[in-house]
Amino acid sequence: MLIKMKFAIVISLFFGSTLINPAIAQKNCTIPPNKVVPTENQINYQQMEVVGFLHFTITTFYNREWGLGDEDPGSFNPAGLDAEQWVKTAKAGGIKELLLTAKHHDGFCLWPSKYTEHSIKNSPYKNGEGEIVREFTDACHKYGIKVGLYLSPWDRNHKDYGNPAYITYYKNQLTELLTNYGTINEIWFDGANGGDGYYGGAREKRTIDTAYYPWAEIYSLVKSLQPDCMIFPDSGPDIRWVGNESGYCSETFWSTIDDSRIINGGSDSDYLNTGEPTGNKWLIGQCDISIRPGWFFHSQENDKVKSPAELTDIYYRYVYCSRNLLNLVNV
């Protein structure tokens, strides 16, 4: 099978209080000086300028944007997949880091997780011996590309989603990803949580509140396993969303922000999009932009791919003034 690739874009914004001389700020404007500065890891991350994101999973074989959780692992068999080709293509384009959707909302795992049967181990791919997370991370390490992994908090397949038992399951899977694949530079969490699902055959709607995930514990687990790993959700602690997936950011954008005002999956999009000069935390702003209407490959959208001119405009509007471009490669 020919694995088709598409490109999308995410921007990491770099603008904030440390770019302003505090003495000048005190003398010439009403904004008080702010001593909050980025960490060394945040600076190194932003200096990459271009990184990427591979959106590929079992939903590709169902022509779905979001899987329902009831997909049959037997349908997953990307026989022509070549992770090294992905990585070499990205590197040739100047991308410094690649992220992979290790598990999207459908719950299907691109590694043989020992905690679920809804994974690549029960697919015909390489006779059940395939492991795309391994192929991907090995290729990145081989060609000098930093590794990022996406692990959806929402799982439309797991029977315990919405209950405390699922949190243990989620931590176990996170531990697998952060201990078995070498250095991981970034872990990506998003805010798509709760709704209709398969849930082990229950086929029902499950609603959660913003307190369901113990994010402080989850962040602590990540840092205990990979101390230098950058973490992205709405609230940081290293990178934050900017409130939209269109690549729009405020004309004045502050990396400093008050983290007490941010709730994963429930924050004010306008506030995420601006930050504030007196904020207590430095959180890199990240704009995600797909070059297609959605994030996954759909052949019927081939005529809707953003043009090179559009992508160039996005790059210069968001990168030239010390801002990062996160260039997503979607399969």
Stockholm file with secondary structure:
# STOCKHOLM 1.0

chainA/1-331         MLIKMKFAIVISLFFGSTLINPAIAQKNCTIPPNKVVPTENQINYQQMEVVGFLHFTITTFYNREWGLGDEDPGSFNPAGLDAEQWVKTAKAGGIKELLLTAKHHDGFCLWPSKYTEHSIKNSPYKNGEGEIVREFTDACHKYGIKVGLYLSPWDRNHKDYGNPAYITYYKNQLTELLTNYGTINEIWFDGANGGDGYYGGAREKRTIDTAYYPWAEIYSLVKSLQPDCMIFPDSGPDIRWVGNESGYCSETFWSTIDDSRIINGGSDSDYLNTGEPTGNKWLIGQCDISIRPGWFFHSQENDKVKSPAELTDIYYRYVYCSRNLLNLVNV
#=GR chainA/1-331 SS CCCCCEEEEEEEECCSGGGSCHHHHHHHSSCCCCCCCCCHHHHHHHHTCEEEEECCSGGGGGTCSSCCSCCCGGGCCCTTCCHHHHHHHHHHTTCCEEEEEEECTTCCBSSCCTTCSSBGGGSSGGGGTCCHHHHHHHHHHHHTCEEEEEECSCCSSCTTTTSHHHHHHHHHHHHHHHHSSSCCCEEECCCCCCEEECGGGTCEEECCCTTSSCHHHHHHHHHHHCTTCEEESTTCSSEEECSCSBCCCCSSCCSEECGGGCCTTTCCHHHHTTCCTTCSEECEEEEEECSSSSSSCCGGGGGGCCCHHHHHHHHHHHTTTTCEEEEEEEC
#=GC SS_cons         CCCCCEEEEEEEECCSGGGSCHHHHHHHSSCCCCCCCCCHHHHHHHHTCEEEEECCSGGGGGTCSSCCSCCCGGGCCCTTCCHHHHHHHHHHTTCCEEEEEEECTTCCBSSCCTTCSSBGGGSSGGGGTCCHHHHHHHHHHHHTCEEEEEECSCCSSCTTTTSHHHHHHHHHHHHHHHHSSSCCCEEECCCCCCEEECGGGTCEEECCCTTSSCHHHHHHHHHHHCTTCEEESTTCSSEEECSCSBCCCCSSCCSEECGGGCCTTTCCHHHHTTCCTTCSEECEEEEEECSSSSSSCCGGGGGGCCCHHHHHHHHHHHTTTTCEEEEEEEC
//
